[in-house]
Amino acid sequence: MSVNLLQNIVTTLSELEDSGKIKRLVQEALSQGIPVAQIVEAGLRKGLDAIGKKYEHGEYFLSELLFGAALMNDAFEILEPHLKLAGVENKGTIVLGTVRGDMHDIGKNIFGMFAKAAGFDVHDLGVDVEPACFIEKLKETEAEILALSALLTTTRQEMKTIIDQLSHAGIRVKVRVMVGGNAVTKDFAKEIGADYAAIDAVEGVEMCKRWMMEK
């Protein structure tokens, strides 16, 4: 029964069915005593992986990714109180935000939800974030990864400012820096000294997983 229920969660999420159904299934799984880690790993993550594959193959587009992230958010609202109690393994810590002067957050939000679903502890600082706020949060959380987003070409230089400040604060060697957003290219990432430029949320989360496996 539990296998069928978990598969139902995978299908419901990957087929982007309604929020009410995914919530009911997650609640039912909890009430049946299925471990939270199993619901996350064998249900939600598998469903999310399926969404990611469909996106990579051109079956889904940005709007579907966004809706998938919203469904994950709904599921996590129910699961979150149980996650720490269940001791679900933390893959690593990410500080995330859109740089100063930029108010765009769709791509950032999708990445944040995918990263959370992949087992990362995500600290989302929001939009229009001052460089000092990133530095402060990295020191506070001892996060291994900093993920920066910029949609506007006029704001992407903020990313270099932040990377420079990481060096001045003496923590650049401890932190991997990922940049993303429409304003960002692979060449630009190299130019400013970032570790990686993610074309989309799926690619970004995969790289974060790889970094953590190298540790």
Contacts in CASP RR format, 6 or more apart in sequence:
PFRMAT RR
TARGET T0000
AUTHOR 0000-0000-0000
METHOD contacts of the structure
MODEL  1
MSVNLLQNIVTTLSELEDSGKIKRLVQEALSQGIPVAQIVEAGLRKGLDA
IGKKYEHGEYFLSELLFGAALMNDAFEILEPHLKLAGVENKGTIVLGTVR
GDMHDIGKNIFGMFAKAAGFDVHDLGVDVEPACFIEKLKETEAEILALSA
LLTTTRQEMKTIIDQLSHAGIRVKVRVMVGGNAVTKDFAKEIGADYAAID
AVEGVEMCKRWMMEK
1 32 0 8 1.000
2 29 0 8 1.000
2 32 0 8 1.000
2 34 0 8 1.000
2 38 0 8 1.000
5 25 0 8 1.000
5 28 0 8 1.000
5 29 0 8 1.000
5 32 0 8 1.000
5 34 0 8 1.000
6 29 0 8 1.000
6 34 0 8 1.000
6 38 0 8 1.000
6 39 0 8 1.000
6 42 0 8 1.000
6 43 0 8 1.000
7 43 0 8 1.000
8 25 0 8 1.000
9 22 0 8 1.000
9 25 0 8 1.000
9 26 0 8 1.000
9 29 0 8 1.000
9 39 0 8 1.000
9 43 0 8 1.000
9 44 0 8 1.000
9 47 0 8 1.000
10 42 0 8 1.000
10 43 0 8 1.000
10 46 0 8 1.000
10 47 0 8 1.000
10 50 0 8 1.000
11 17 0 8 1.000
11 47 0 8 1.000
12 21 0 8 1.000
12 22 0 8 1.000
12 25 0 8 1.000
13 22 0 8 1.000
13 43 0 8 1.000
13 44 0 8 1.000
13 47 0 8 1.000
13 48 0 8 1.000
13 50 0 8 1.000
13 51 0 8 1.000
13 68 0 8 1.000
13 71 0 8 1.000
13 72 0 8 1.000
13 75 0 8 1.000
14 46 0 8 1.000
14 47 0 8 1.000
14 50 0 8 1.000
14 51 0 8 1.000
14 54 0 8 1.000
16 51 0 8 1.000
16 64 0 8 1.000
16 67 0 8 1.000
16 68 0 8 1.000
16 71 0 8 1.000
19 70 0 8 1.000
19 71 0 8 1.000
19 74 0 8 1.000
20 74 0 8 1.000
22 71 0 8 1.000
22 74 0 8 1.000
22 75 0 8 1.000
23 74 0 8 1.000
23 75 0 8 1.000
23 78 0 8 1.000
26 39 0 8 1.000
26 44 0 8 1.000
26 75 0 8 1.000
26 78 0 8 1.000
26 79 0 8 1.000
27 78 0 8 1.000
29 39 0 8 1.000
30 36 0 8 1.000
30 39 0 8 1.000
30 78 0 8 1.000
30 79 0 8 1.000
30 82 0 8 1.000
35 86 0 8 1.000
36 79 0 8 1.000
36 82 0 8 1.000
36 83 0 8 1.000
36 85 0 8 1.000
36 86 0 8 1.000
36 88 0 8 1.000
37 86 0 8 1.000
37 87 0 8 1.000
37 88 0 8 1.000
37 89 0 8 1.000
39 79 0 8 1.000
40 79 0 8 1.000
40 83 0 8 1.000
40 88 0 8 1.000
40 117 0 8 1.000
40 119 0 8 1.000
44 72 0 8 1.000
44 75 0 8 1.000
44 79 0 8 1.000
44 117 0 8 1.000
45 117 0 8 1.000
45 118 0 8 1.000
48 68 0 8 1.000
48 72 0 8 1.000
48 114 0 8 1.000
48 117 0 8 1.000
48 118 0 8 1.000
51 60 0 8 1.000
51 64 0 8 1.000
51 65 0 8 1.000
51 68 0 8 1.000
52 60 0 8 1.000
52 65 0 8 1.000
52 202 0 8 1.000
54 60 0 8 1.000
54 64 0 8 1.000
55 61 0 8 1.000
55 64 0 8 1.000
55 65 0 8 1.000
55 200 0 8 1.000
55 202 0 8 1.000
56 202 0 8 1.000
62 106 0 8 1.000
65 110 0 8 1.000
65 200 0 8 1.000
65 201 0 8 1.000
65 202 0 8 1.000
66 106 0 8 1.000
66 109 0 8 1.000
66 110 0 8 1.000
68 113 0 8 1.000
69 109 0 8 1.000
69 110 0 8 1.000
69 112 0 8 1.000
69 113 0 8 1.000
69 114 0 8 1.000
69 201 0 8 1.000
70 113 0 8 1.000
72 113 0 8 1.000
72 114 0 8 1.000
72 116 0 8 1.000
72 117 0 8 1.000
73 113 0 8 1.000
76 113 0 8 1.000
76 116 0 8 1.000
76 117 0 8 1.000
88 119 0 8 1.000
89 119 0 8 1.000
90 119 0 8 1.000
90 120 0 8 1.000
90 121 0 8 1.000
91 118 0 8 1.000
91 119 0 8 1.000
91 120 0 8 1.000
91 208 0 8 1.000
91 209 0 8 1.000
91 212 0 8 1.000
92 119 0 8 1.000
92 120 0 8 1.000
92 121 0 8 1.000
92 143 0 8 1.000
92 144 0 8 1.000
92 145 0 8 1.000
92 212 0 8 1.000
93 120 0 8 1.000
93 121 0 8 1.000
93 122 0 8 1.000
93 123 0 8 1.000
93 141 0 8 1.000
93 142 0 8 1.000
93 143 0 8 1.000
93 144 0 8 1.000
93 145 0 8 1.000
94 112 0 8 1.000
94 115 0 8 1.000
94 120 0 8 1.000
94 121 0 8 1.000
94 122 0 8 1.000
94 123 0 8 1.000
94 143 0 8 1.000
94 144 0 8 1.000
94 145 0 8 1.000
94 146 0 8 1.000
94 147 0 8 1.000
94 208 0 8 1.000
95 123 0 8 1.000
95 125 0 8 1.000
95 134 0 8 1.000
95 137 0 8 1.000
95 138 0 8 1.000
95 141 0 8 1.000
95 143 0 8 1.000
95 145 0 8 1.000
95 146 0 8 1.000
95 147 0 8 1.000
96 108 0 8 1.000
96 111 0 8 1.000
96 112 0 8 1.000
96 115 0 8 1.000
96 122 0 8 1.000
96 123 0 8 1.000
96 124 0 8 1.000
96 125 0 8 1.000
96 126 0 8 1.000
96 146 0 8 1.000
96 147 0 8 1.000
96 149 0 8 1.000
97 108 0 8 1.000
97 124 0 8 1.000
97 125 0 8 1.000
97 126 0 8 1.000
97 127 0 8 1.000
97 129 0 8 1.000
97 134 0 8 1.000
97 147 0 8 1.000
97 148 0 8 1.000
97 149 0 8 1.000
98 104 0 8 1.000
98 105 0 8 1.000
98 108 0 8 1.000
98 126 0 8 1.000
98 127 0 8 1.000
98 128 0 8 1.000
98 129 0 8 1.000
98 148 0 8 1.000
98 149 0 8 1.000
98 150 0 8 1.000
98 151 0 8 1.000
99 128 0 8 1.000
99 129 0 8 1.000
99 148 0 8 1.000
99 149 0 8 1.000
99 150 0 8 1.000
99 155 0 8 1.000
99 156 0 8 1.000
99 158 0 8 1.000
99 159 0 8 1.000
99 162 0 8 1.000
100 128 0 8 1.000
100 129 0 8 1.000
100 130 0 8 1.000
100 131 0 8 1.000
100 155 0 8 1.000
100 158 0 8 1.000
101 128 0 8 1.000
101 152 0 8 1.000
101 155 0 8 1.000
101 158 0 8 1.000
102 127 0 8 1.000
102 128 0 8 1.000
102 149 0 8 1.000
102 150 0 8 1.000
102 151 0 8 1.000
102 152 0 8 1.000
102 155 0 8 1.000
102 158 0 8 1.000
103 127 0 8 1.000
103 128 0 8 1.000
104 127 0 8 1.000
104 149 0 8 1.000
104 150 0 8 1.000
104 151 0 8 1.000
104 152 0 8 1.000
105 126 0 8 1.000
105 127 0 8 1.000
105 149 0 8 1.000
107 149 0 8 1.000
107 181 0 8 1.000
107 201 0 8 1.000
108 124 0 8 1.000
108 126 0 8 1.000
108 127 0 8 1.000
108 147 0 8 1.000
108 149 0 8 1.000
109 124 0 8 1.000
110 201 0 8 1.000
111 147 0 8 1.000
111 149 0 8 1.000
111 198 0 8 1.000
111 201 0 8 1.000
111 204 0 8 1.000
111 205 0 8 1.000
112 122 0 8 1.000
112 124 0 8 1.000
112 147 0 8 1.000
112 201 0 8 1.000
114 201 0 8 1.000
114 202 0 8 1.000
114 205 0 8 1.000
115 122 0 8 1.000
115 147 0 8 1.000
115 205 0 8 1.000
115 208 0 8 1.000
116 122 0 8 1.000
118 205 0 8 1.000
118 208 0 8 1.000
118 209 0 8 1.000
120 145 0 8 1.000
120 205 0 8 1.000
120 208 0 8 1.000
121 141 0 8 1.000
123 137 0 8 1.000
123 141 0 8 1.000
123 143 0 8 1.000
125 133 0 8 1.000
125 134 0 8 1.000
125 137 0 8 1.000
131 158 0 8 1.000
131 161 0 8 1.000
131 162 0 8 1.000
131 165 0 8 1.000
132 165 0 8 1.000
134 146 0 8 1.000
134 148 0 8 1.000
134 162 0 8 1.000
134 165 0 8 1.000
135 162 0 8 1.000
135 165 0 8 1.000
135 166 0 8 1.000
135 169 0 8 1.000
135 171 0 8 1.000
137 143 0 8 1.000
138 146 0 8 1.000
138 166 0 8 1.000
138 171 0 8 1.000
138 175 0 8 1.000
139 169 0 8 1.000
139 171 0 8 1.000
142 174 0 8 1.000
143 175 0 8 1.000
144 174 0 8 1.000
144 175 0 8 1.000
144 176 0 8 1.000
144 211 0 8 1.000
144 212 0 8 1.000
144 215 0 8 1.000
145 175 0 8 1.000
145 176 0 8 1.000
145 177 0 8 1.000
145 178 0 8 1.000
145 208 0 8 1.000
145 211 0 8 1.000
146 162 0 8 1.000
146 166 0 8 1.000
146 175 0 8 1.000
146 176 0 8 1.000
146 177 0 8 1.000
146 178 0 8 1.000
147 178 0 8 1.000
147 179 0 8 1.000
147 180 0 8 1.000
147 198 0 8 1.000
147 204 0 8 1.000
147 208 0 8 1.000
148 158 0 8 1.000
148 159 0 8 1.000
148 162 0 8 1.000
148 177 0 8 1.000
148 178 0 8 1.000
148 179 0 8 1.000
148 180 0 8 1.000
148 194 0 8 1.000
149 179 0 8 1.000
149 180 0 8 1.000
149 181 0 8 1.000
150 156 0 8 1.000
150 158 0 8 1.000
150 159 0 8 1.000
150 179 0 8 1.000
150 180 0 8 1.000
150 181 0 8 1.000
150 183 0 8 1.000
150 184 0 8 1.000
151 181 0 8 1.000
151 182 0 8 1.000
151 183 0 8 1.000
152 183 0 8 1.000
153 183 0 8 1.000
155 183 0 8 1.000
156 179 0 8 1.000
156 183 0 8 1.000
156 184 0 8 1.000
156 188 0 8 1.000
157 192 0 8 1.000
159 179 0 8 1.000
159 184 0 8 1.000
159 192 0 8 1.000
159 194 0 8 1.000
160 192 0 8 1.000
160 193 0 8 1.000
162 177 0 8 1.000
163 172 0 8 1.000
163 177 0 8 1.000
163 192 0 8 1.000
163 193 0 8 1.000
163 194 0 8 1.000
166 172 0 8 1.000
166 175 0 8 1.000
166 177 0 8 1.000
176 195 0 8 1.000
176 196 0 8 1.000
176 211 0 8 1.000
177 193 0 8 1.000
177 194 0 8 1.000
177 195 0 8 1.000
177 196 0 8 1.000
178 194 0 8 1.000
178 195 0 8 1.000
178 196 0 8 1.000
178 197 0 8 1.000
178 198 0 8 1.000
178 204 0 8 1.000
178 207 0 8 1.000
178 208 0 8 1.000
179 188 0 8 1.000
179 189 0 8 1.000
179 192 0 8 1.000
179 194 0 8 1.000
179 196 0 8 1.000
179 197 0 8 1.000
179 198 0 8 1.000
180 197 0 8 1.000
180 198 0 8 1.000
180 199 0 8 1.000
184 197 0 8 1.000
185 197 0 8 1.000
186 197 0 8 1.000
188 197 0 8 1.000
189 195 0 8 1.000
189 196 0 8 1.000
189 197 0 8 1.000
196 204 0 8 1.000
196 207 0 8 1.000
198 204 0 8 1.000
198 207 0 8 1.000
END
